[in-house]
Amino acid sequence: LDADNICVKDPTYLFDDVIYKEYGCLFWKDFWRTSKDNPIWNIINNNDYHEQEQESGQILVNKKRNWKELNLCLYFNINSQIYYKLLHGDKDTFKFAWSALKSKYFMVEKHPGICGFFDKHGEFIGNTIVQFDTQDQILFLHRNLIKWDVTLLHEKNWQYIKTFNSIGRESIHDLKYRPLDGCYSLNIEGDVNTQLFTETLNDLEKICLSLLKRLRNENFYRDFMTHCHFRDKRFYNNVEFN
């Protein structure tokens, strides 16, 4: 589970999910597909071009049953200077490790949604990937486009949730860079449903902001930010460490 990923409820019931027990692993979809021209398909001797990319803000893996696959995934990441040029970081290395070994995995069927707000121009600013369990219930909010460390305590970034109404859908994904606030935003269009965040998840954002405020008042957070300041200043001045 990524550090910027919020569970909307205790996720441990997934260990008893019949699909997880059958496959020994659960993966979640991203919005995109890997191009069939990508050399990774030849490397792993597989051509499942139709499969969605993997969004690995959360994974569920039985390590005992999938030790071989995890070691190949580790190999991909140790050799990141090669494989990160083909893939978007580590996220798809899990799926491709399983595919290379012809091992079964289960990708949660419901496509991810997006959570965000409408700006003053009426444009939807999506900042958080919404992921579901195998029963199509919201379980994870992966806040990957506006991280918690740059969130202001008065900001309400979770105002609406947009989700697809069907699995086999035609859709448009629009990823944009916003130079005014230095962030990216994502919108989904097509056969989508838009609902108020509070109608589904009540005061969850308020609770998160309260926890964030408490965290920032801790001494260790002050020390950590001081460390980051001096670290970034050194790299900014192109200091090389041998």
C-alpha positions as a Markdown table, in Angstrom:
| # | Residue | x | y | z |
|---|---|---|---|---|
| 1 | Leu | 0.0 | 0.0 | 0.0 |
| 2 | Asp | 1.5 | 3.3 | -1.1 |
| 3 | Ala | 2.0 | 6.0 | 1.6 |
| 4 | Asp | -0.4 | 8.3 | -0.3 |
| 5 | Asn | -3.1 | 5.7 | -0.5 |
| 6 | Ile | -6.1 | 5.8 | 1.9 |
| 7 | Cys | -8.2 | 2.8 | 2.8 |
| 8 | Val | -11.8 | 3.9 | 3.2 |
| 9 | Lys | -12.4 | 0.9 | 5.5 |
| 10 | Asp | -10.4 | -2.0 | 7.0 |
| 11 | Pro | -9.1 | -3.9 | 3.9 |
| 12 | Thr | -8.2 | -7.1 | 5.7 |
| 13 | Tyr | -11.4 | -8.7 | 4.6 |
| 14 | Leu | -9.7 | -9.1 | 1.2 |
| 15 | Phe | -7.6 | -12.0 | 2.7 |
| 16 | Asp | -10.9 | -13.9 | 2.9 |
| 17 | Asp | -12.0 | -13.0 | -0.7 |
| 18 | Val | -12.7 | -16.2 | -2.6 |
| 19 | Ile | -11.0 | -14.8 | -5.7 |
| 20 | Tyr | -7.8 | -13.9 | -3.7 |
| 21 | Lys | -7.8 | -17.4 | -2.2 |
| 22 | Glu | -8.0 | -18.9 | -5.7 |
| 23 | Tyr | -5.3 | -16.8 | -7.4 |
| 24 | Gly | -3.1 | -15.9 | -4.5 |
| 25 | Cys | -2.9 | -12.3 | -5.7 |
| 26 | Leu | -5.1 | -9.3 | -6.6 |
| 27 | Phe | -4.0 | -6.5 | -8.9 |
| 28 | Trp | -5.7 | -3.3 | -9.8 |
| 29 | Lys | -6.1 | -1.6 | -13.2 |
| 30 | Asp | -4.7 | 1.7 | -14.3 |
| 31 | Phe | -6.3 | 3.9 | -16.9 |
| 32 | Trp | -3.9 | 3.1 | -19.7 |
| 33 | Arg | -2.7 | 0.3 | -22.0 |
| 34 | Thr | 0.9 | -0.5 | -22.9 |
| 35 | Ser | 1.6 | 0.0 | -26.6 |
| 36 | Lys | 1.9 | -3.2 | -28.5 |
| 37 | Asp | 5.1 | -1.8 | -30.0 |
| 38 | Asn | 6.8 | -1.7 | -26.6 |
| 39 | Pro | 9.8 | -4.1 | -26.5 |
| 40 | Ile | 8.6 | -5.5 | -23.2 |
| 41 | Trp | 6.2 | -7.8 | -24.9 |
| 42 | Asn | 9.0 | -9.6 | -26.8 |
| 43 | Ile | 11.1 | -9.7 | -23.6 |
| 44 | Ile | 8.4 | -11.5 | -21.6 |
| 45 | Asn | 7.2 | -13.5 | -24.7 |
| 46 | Asn | 3.6 | -12.4 | -24.2 |
| 47 | Asn | 1.1 | -10.4 | -26.3 |
| 48 | Asp | -1.8 | -9.5 | -24.0 |
| 49 | Tyr | -2.0 | -6.1 | -25.6 |
| 50 | His | -5.6 | -5.7 | -24.6 |
| 51 | Glu | -4.9 | -5.9 | -20.9 |
| 52 | Gln | -4.9 | -2.6 | -18.9 |
| 53 | Glu | -1.7 | -1.4 | -17.3 |
| 54 | Gln | -1.4 | -2.1 | -13.6 |
| 55 | Glu | -1.9 | 0.6 | -10.9 |
| 56 | Ser | 0.2 | -0.7 | -8.1 |
| 57 | Gly | -0.8 | 1.9 | -5.4 |
| 58 | Gln | -2.1 | -1.3 | -3.8 |
| 59 | Ile | -1.3 | -5.0 | -4.4 |
| 60 | Leu | -2.3 | -8.1 | -2.5 |
| 61 | Val | 0.1 | -11.0 | -2.9 |
| 62 | Asn | 0.5 | -14.3 | -1.1 |
| 63 | Lys | 4.3 | -14.3 | -0.9 |
| 64 | Lys | 4.6 | -18.1 | -0.3 |
| 65 | Arg | 2.6 | -18.9 | -3.4 |
| 66 | Asn | 4.2 | -16.3 | -5.6 |
| 67 | Trp | 7.8 | -16.3 | -4.5 |
| 68 | Lys | 9.2 | -17.0 | -8.0 |
| 69 | Glu | 7.1 | -14.2 | -9.5 |
| 70 | Leu | 8.2 | -11.7 | -6.8 |
| 71 | Asn | 11.8 | -12.5 | -7.4 |
| 72 | Leu | 11.4 | -11.8 | -11.2 |
| 73 | Cys | 9.7 | -8.6 | -10.2 |
| 74 | Leu | 12.6 | -7.7 | -8.0 |
| 75 | Tyr | 15.0 | -8.4 | -10.9 |
| 76 | Phe | 13.1 | -5.9 | -13.1 |
| 77 | Asn | 13.4 | -3.3 | -10.4 |
| 78 | Ile | 17.1 | -4.0 | -9.6 |
| 79 | Asn | 17.7 | -3.4 | -13.3 |
| 80 | Ser | 15.5 | -0.2 | -13.4 |
| 81 | Gln | 18.0 | 1.5 | -15.7 |
| 82 | Ile | 16.6 | -0.9 | -18.4 |
| 83 | Tyr | 13.1 | -1.6 | -17.5 |
| 84 | Tyr | 12.0 | 1.8 | -16.3 |
| 85 | Lys | 12.7 | 3.0 | -19.8 |
| 86 | Leu | 10.0 | 0.6 | -21.1 |
| 87 | Leu | 7.6 | 0.8 | -18.2 |
| 88 | His | 6.3 | 3.6 | -16.0 |
| 89 | Gly | 8.5 | 2.9 | -13.0 |
| 90 | Asp | 7.8 | -0.1 | -10.9 |
| 91 | Lys | 4.1 | -0.2 | -11.2 |
| 92 | Asp | 3.8 | -2.7 | -14.1 |
| 93 | Thr | 6.7 | -4.8 | -13.1 |
| 94 | Phe | 4.4 | -7.0 | -11.0 |
| 95 | Lys | 2.0 | -7.8 | -13.8 |
| 96 | Phe | 4.8 | -8.4 | -16.3 |
| 97 | Ala | 6.7 | -10.7 | -14.0 |
| 98 | Trp | 3.6 | -12.8 | -13.6 |
| 99 | Ser | 3.0 | -12.7 | -17.4 |
| 100 | Ala | 6.6 | -13.7 | -18.2 |
| 101 | Leu | 6.2 | -16.8 | -16.1 |
| 102 | Lys | 2.8 | -17.6 | -17.5 |
| 103 | Ser | 1.4 | -17.4 | -13.9 |
| 104 | Lys | -2.2 | -16.6 | -13.1 |
| 105 | Tyr | -3.2 | -13.3 | -11.5 |
| 106 | Phe | -6.6 | -11.6 | -11.1 |
| 107 | Met | -7.0 | -8.0 | -12.1 |
| 108 | Val | -10.0 | -6.4 | -10.3 |
| 109 | Glu | -12.6 | -6.0 | -13.0 |
| 110 | Lys | -14.1 | -2.6 | -12.3 |
| 111 | His | -12.2 | 0.2 | -13.9 |
| 112 | Pro | -10.7 | 2.8 | -11.6 |
| 113 | Gly | -12.6 | 6.1 | -11.0 |
| 114 | Ile | -11.2 | 9.5 | -10.2 |
| 115 | Cys | -11.9 | 11.8 | -7.2 |
| 116 | Gly | -11.4 | 15.6 | -7.3 |
| 117 | Phe | -13.2 | 18.9 | -7.6 |
| 118 | Phe | -14.5 | 21.4 | -10.1 |
| 119 | Asp | -12.5 | 24.6 | -10.4 |
| 120 | Lys | -14.0 | 28.1 | -10.9 |
| 121 | His | -14.1 | 27.5 | -14.7 |
| 122 | Gly | -16.2 | 24.4 | -14.3 |
| 123 | Glu | -13.3 | 22.1 | -15.2 |
| 124 | Phe | -13.0 | 18.8 | -13.3 |
| 125 | Ile | -9.6 | 18.5 | -11.5 |
| 126 | Gly | -9.1 | 14.9 | -10.7 |
| 127 | Asn | -6.3 | 14.2 | -8.2 |
| 128 | Thr | -7.0 | 10.8 | -6.6 |
| 129 | Ile | -7.5 | 7.3 | -8.2 |
| 130 | Val | -10.5 | 5.5 | -6.9 |
| 131 | Gln | -10.1 | 1.7 | -6.7 |
| 132 | Phe | -12.7 | -1.0 | -5.8 |
| 133 | Asp | -12.8 | -4.4 | -4.3 |
| 134 | Thr | -14.0 | -7.5 | -6.2 |
| 135 | Gln | -17.6 | -6.6 | -5.3 |
| 136 | Asp | -17.4 | -3.1 | -6.9 |
| 137 | Gln | -17.3 | -1.3 | -3.6 |
| 138 | Ile | -14.9 | 1.7 | -3.2 |
| 139 | Leu | -11.9 | 0.6 | -1.0 |
| 140 | Phe | -8.9 | 2.7 | -1.9 |
| 141 | Leu | -8.2 | 6.4 | -2.6 |
| 142 | His | -4.8 | 6.7 | -4.1 |
| 143 | Arg | -4.0 | 10.5 | -3.9 |
| 144 | Asn | -1.2 | 10.5 | -6.4 |
| 145 | Leu | -1.6 | 13.8 | -8.2 |
| 146 | Ile | -1.9 | 16.1 | -5.1 |
| 147 | Lys | 0.3 | 14.6 | -2.5 |
| 148 | Trp | -0.4 | 15.1 | 1.2 |
| 149 | Asp | 3.0 | 16.8 | 1.8 |
| 150 | Val | 1.9 | 19.7 | -0.5 |
| 151 | Thr | -1.7 | 19.8 | 0.7 |
| 152 | Leu | -2.9 | 23.0 | 2.5 |
| 153 | Leu | -5.0 | 22.3 | 5.6 |
| 154 | His | -7.9 | 24.3 | 4.3 |
| 155 | Glu | -8.0 | 22.6 | 0.9 |
| 156 | Lys | -11.0 | 20.4 | -0.1 |
| 157 | Asn | -9.8 | 18.3 | -3.0 |
| 158 | Trp | -12.3 | 15.5 | -2.6 |
| 159 | Gln | -15.6 | 17.0 | -3.6 |
| 160 | Tyr | -16.8 | 14.6 | -6.3 |
| 161 | Ile | -16.2 | 11.0 | -7.4 |
| 162 | Lys | -16.5 | 10.1 | -11.1 |
| 163 | Thr | -16.8 | 6.4 | -11.9 |
| 164 | Phe | -17.6 | 4.3 | -15.0 |
| 165 | Asn | -21.0 | 2.8 | -15.2 |
| 166 | Ser | -19.9 | -0.4 | -17.0 |
| 167 | Ile | -16.9 | -2.6 | -17.4 |
| 168 | Gly | -16.9 | -2.6 | -21.2 |
| 169 | Arg | -17.0 | 1.2 | -21.7 |
| 170 | Glu | -15.8 | 3.7 | -24.2 |
| 171 | Ser | -13.9 | 6.4 | -22.4 |
| 172 | Ile | -11.6 | 9.4 | -22.6 |
| 173 | His | -8.8 | 10.0 | -20.2 |
| 174 | Asp | -7.5 | 13.5 | -20.1 |
| 175 | Leu | -4.2 | 14.1 | -18.1 |
| 176 | Lys | -3.1 | 17.7 | -17.9 |
| 177 | Tyr | -0.4 | 19.7 | -16.3 |
| 178 | Arg | -1.5 | 22.8 | -14.4 |
| 179 | Pro | 1.3 | 25.3 | -14.3 |
| 180 | Leu | -0.5 | 27.6 | -11.9 |
| 181 | Asp | -0.4 | 25.1 | -9.0 |
| 182 | Gly | 2.4 | 22.9 | -10.3 |
| 183 | Cys | 0.2 | 19.8 | -10.3 |
| 184 | Tyr | -1.3 | 17.3 | -12.8 |
| 185 | Ser | -5.0 | 16.6 | -13.0 |
| 186 | Leu | -6.9 | 13.8 | -14.6 |
| 187 | Asn | -10.5 | 13.6 | -15.9 |
| 188 | Ile | -12.5 | 10.7 | -17.2 |
| 189 | Glu | -15.4 | 11.1 | -19.7 |
| 190 | Gly | -17.8 | 8.8 | -21.4 |
| 191 | Asp | -20.3 | 6.6 | -19.6 |
| 192 | Val | -19.6 | 8.0 | -16.2 |
| 193 | Asn | -21.4 | 8.7 | -13.0 |
| 194 | Thr | -20.6 | 11.8 | -10.9 |
| 195 | Gln | -21.6 | 11.8 | -7.2 |
| 196 | Leu | -20.8 | 14.0 | -4.2 |
| 197 | Phe | -17.9 | 12.7 | -2.2 |
| 198 | Thr | -19.7 | 13.2 | 1.1 |
| 199 | Glu | -22.7 | 11.2 | 0.0 |
| 200 | Thr | -20.5 | 8.1 | -0.4 |
| 201 | Leu | -17.6 | 8.6 | 2.1 |
| 202 | Asn | -19.0 | 11.2 | 4.5 |
| 203 | Asp | -16.4 | 13.2 | 6.4 |
| 204 | Leu | -13.3 | 11.2 | 5.4 |
| 205 | Glu | -11.4 | 14.1 | 3.9 |
| 206 | Lys | -12.1 | 16.2 | 7.1 |
| 207 | Ile | -10.7 | 13.4 | 9.2 |
| 208 | Cys | -7.6 | 13.1 | 6.9 |
| 209 | Leu | -6.9 | 16.8 | 7.2 |
| 210 | Ser | -7.3 | 16.7 | 10.9 |
| 211 | Leu | -4.7 | 13.9 | 11.1 |
| 212 | Leu | -2.4 | 15.8 | 8.7 |
| 213 | Lys | -2.6 | 18.9 | 11.0 |
| 214 | Arg | -1.7 | 16.7 | 14.0 |
| 215 | Leu | 1.2 | 15.1 | 12.1 |
| 216 | Arg | 2.6 | 18.5 | 11.2 |
| 217 | Asn | 2.6 | 19.6 | 14.8 |
| 218 | Glu | 4.9 | 16.7 | 15.8 |
| 219 | Asn | 8.6 | 17.4 | 16.4 |
| 220 | Phe | 9.7 | 14.6 | 14.1 |
| 221 | Tyr | 7.9 | 16.2 | 11.2 |
| 222 | Arg | 9.7 | 19.5 | 11.8 |
| 223 | Asp | 13.0 | 17.6 | 11.9 |
| 224 | Phe | 12.1 | 15.7 | 8.7 |
| 225 | Met | 11.2 | 18.9 | 6.8 |
| 226 | Thr | 14.5 | 20.5 | 8.0 |
| 227 | His | 16.4 | 17.5 | 6.6 |
| 228 | Cys | 14.5 | 17.7 | 3.3 |
| 229 | His | 15.3 | 21.4 | 3.0 |
| 230 | Phe | 19.1 | 21.0 | 3.3 |
| 231 | Arg | 19.0 | 17.8 | 1.2 |
| 232 | Asp | 17.2 | 19.6 | -1.6 |
| 233 | Lys | 19.4 | 22.6 | -1.4 |
| 234 | Arg | 22.5 | 20.4 | -1.9 |
| 235 | Phe | 21.0 | 18.7 | -4.9 |
| 236 | Tyr | 19.8 | 22.0 | -6.3 |
| 237 | Asn | 23.4 | 23.2 | -6.3 |
| 238 | Asn | 24.4 | 20.1 | -8.2 |
| 239 | Val | 26.5 | 18.6 | -5.4 |
| 240 | Glu | 27.7 | 15.2 | -6.5 |
| 241 | Phe | 28.1 | 12.4 | -4.0 |
| 242 | Asn | 30.7 | 9.7 | -4.8 |
